[in-house]
Every structure is written in structure tokens, then in C-alpha cells.
Amino acid sequence: MPFMKPSAVSSRRTWRRARAAAGILAAVSGLAVLVHGRAAGTVEKGPAVAAARESLSRDRLYPVPFGDGETLVYTIAWLKIEGGEMTLKASLESSTDGVPVHRIALKASSNDYVSKFYPVRDLYETWVDARDFQPLRFEKHAREGRYESDEVEEFDLTRRIGSWREDRTPLPERVQDIISSFYFLRTQPLAVGHAVRVDMFSRGKIYKLKASILEREKVETEAGTFDAFKVQPQLRENETAEDRNRGKLFLWFSDDDLRLPVMAKTVMPIGSVTARLRKIVTGAKPSLSPESGARRSDRPAVP
């Protein structure tokens, strides 16, 4: 994919574009653009996470289209200026009480050129109960220019309480965080004209998301050419003027059993930011079959 070289624009315009590309680097990472406008430093060892809920069997896992070790690498560009790289990685671990847990990490970093103006080193990370694909803990670690932020959200799925800072929020029957919302879409059957609805907890609030499947398109990336579903996630309720002004987000999932997120694009007043899949590490075989014993969906796609 061709990108504009820095010498092709004036130094002042280059600085503005470089800073803009870095500033939106995390926003294009998925559903985060609808809430934060940022993604979330690097954490090598995860925290102690307990799953409890003895009513759920540890041998009956929610079917997912990705396996332990799946790693997806993306090139991020603003207009035609390459700004950095984003990586999504999923691993299968165990909680402190022996429950299978998906650990999903999203890292975004600016390239050498953009880092001269506005360095970005961001991480979103979530721990999801593999039995029903609901989050147990979410962490954000952001390093963007002079901005630093570290946040934690915890999910008490037994009492249905979400915690952020001093806030305690009642949770709906099924809930996701920012990153698990994105991966939850991968577990759902997609069909043009239908939609997937998700209740998402973030910063002490519940957001009602509607992901509309708009059409099928052919998407070209460095990792290959894919037949894909074009999906638009939108806030349906509790939407503010600030939310609406953050721009539109579009996601493309491959039209196959893996439903790989092959491209993401934000359309904003300052231009479009695009993340295109560059590299795929497939990891272990995913648990796609109904023999896993988990229900395919608590909220199937609906017209």
C-alpha cells in the first residue's frame, strides 16, 4: 500500500498530520473510538483474576473463532501518511481459581517518524471468562505525548456490579468492555441487513451499542485480499453530542468462520484513519464447534 513520504508536504503541515495520526492511533483500534477516542505502556505479567461462579462448568467453553496465540498486526495511516502499528493478541490462561480465561491485548505504537513529534505507546488489555465470554477485568495504560493514563475496570459477575474508580454500576445480564465488545462481534453470525446489539461497560457507564452489518466488500490488505462484511458500530442510547462528534467507525470482518478483523476506518472531520491487516499468526485451533457446550449467542443478530 503506497504511503506519502514526509518530504511530500511542508514541515508545518507534516507536524500537524503526524500529531493527528498519533493522536487517533488508538481510536481506530476498535470500539474505543465511540467512547474514549483513545486506546489504552506494557504489562508483562497479568494481575490475579478470580472467576468464581461455580454454576458454570469449567469444561463448557463459549465458542470463539480465535485460538490461543492468535496475533494480528496492522498498519495505521492517516490519509496516506503511515503513523504506526497496532497489534491484537489473544491467549488462553487460567484464573487464580482455575477457570479458563481469554487474555486479549491491544497495543498501539507510533512509528519513528511520528514519535519525533508525538510518541504513542498504548495498551488495552482485558481478561474474559472463557465459559460465557464476559469480562472479569479491563486495564488501560496510555502513553501519548505528555499524556499518561492508567485505568482499571473490574467486573463482579456474581453480583453483577461493574467498578471503575469509586463508581459501582449495576451490570446487565450480558456485558462487555471495549475490547471484549470487539471480539464478541467475531463470535456472532453476520448477515447483511442484520445487527448485533451489545451492552458495554466503560468508565462507570453502560453504553448501548448497535453494530449494523451494512454490506459485503472485497478488502485488499498486506495480509491478502478478503471477502468481508462491512460493519458500523453505533451508540443507540445514552448518546451525547460529544459522542456523535467523535466520528464514524467502520469495521470489516472476513466472510468466513474466523471473522478476522481485516480493516478498521474512522471517518472524522480531519480525515480518515485506516488500520489494515498486515500479518496473521493463527495460533491454536479455535473452539468453533457447538460441542463446546456453550450457547452460540445470548443475543443473536436480529434484523
Number of C-alpha atoms within 10 A of each C-alpha: 9 7 12 12 11 17 8 8 12 9 11 9 11 18 18 11 22 26 22 18 27 29 20 24 30 31 24 29 32 27 28 22 22 25 19 16 20 22 31 29 20 15 12 6 6 11 12 10 19 17 26 16 13 9 7 13 12 14 13 16 23 23 24 23 19 25 20 19 17 19 20 21 22 26 22 33 25 24 16 15 19 26 31 24 21 24 19 21 20 22 18 17 17 18 19 13 11 13 21 20 25 24 24 23 24 24 24 30 24 28 19 12 15 24 19 13 17 21 22 28 22 25 25 27 27 26 31 28 26 25 23 18 25 23 29 23 24 26 20 21 21 24 21 24 16 8 8 13 12 12 14 16 21 21 26 18 20 11 10 14 15 25 21 18 11 7 12 14 17 16 21 15 10 16 21 27 30 23 25 25 23 20 22 18 20 20 21 20 16 23 18 14 12 17 23 22 20 24 19 22 26 20 17 16 17 21 22 16 22 18 23 23 24 16 14 17 15 14 19 15 18 13 15 12 12 19 16 22 25 24 25 19 24 21 20 13 11 11 15 9 7 10 17 13 11 18 17 18 25 22 25 26 25 22 18 13 14 17 22 20 23 29 27 24 23 23 15 14 10 12 14 19 25 28 28 24 25 19 17 16 11 15 15 13 12 16 16 18 13 12 12 16 14 20 15 18 15 11 12 15 19 13 11
